[in-house]
Amino acid sequence: MSRLESNQIEYLVCCIGSFAERFSITNASAYKYLDKFGGLDFLIKHYDLEHTFSIDDATDDITRICSRNGGYLQ
């Protein structure tokens, strides 16, 4: 595994954890939700830019993306 892939995985794990914490759900539930509504795809596709922002900003972004794709959490 390359250094970039390792960094991307670590970043995704952090974002999933942050998302789970924000919405008081388990990491497994957050992963399933983000996978279903496009949040993970967004983070992977835009990793070059997204990882330069805070995890809170990334969590805001994936919340909006998932909402646009039919997901809804409060």
Secondary structure, 3 states (H helix, E strand, C coil): CCHHHHHHHHHHHHHHHHHHHHCCCCHHHHHHHHHHCCHHHHHHHCHHHHCCCCHHHHHHHHHHHHHHCCCCCC
